[in-house]
Amino acid sequence: MKAGDGEEVMVGNRAPGKGQTAGNGAGNGVGEVLFEFQRVGSYLKVMAIDPVTATEVSVVGPATGSLELLKRTAISKLQFVMKRDAAKR
């Protein structure tokens, strides 16, 4: 399935795409995490979204690099942002 502007979107754990989750949140410090992947030239942009708080972060890395590393980096950044925002309240 293809989306506009060259964005490739696939659902499920078969390939990167909109709607993938990080599972039940065990071990990552946050609950469910939604991922969106967008290829931009030779780079891959990974957006991680917490559906409960609507907090969204993004990281960018080489498209030929490790997808799991980008996902872990996005989860770490999401944890950091959520903790920072909780401390402000």
Secondary structure, DSSP 8 states (H G I E B T S, - for coil): -B-STT-B---SSSSS-TTEE-TT-TTTSSS--EEEEEEETTEEEEEEEETTTTEEEEEEEETTS-HHHHHHHHHHHHHHHHHHHHHH-
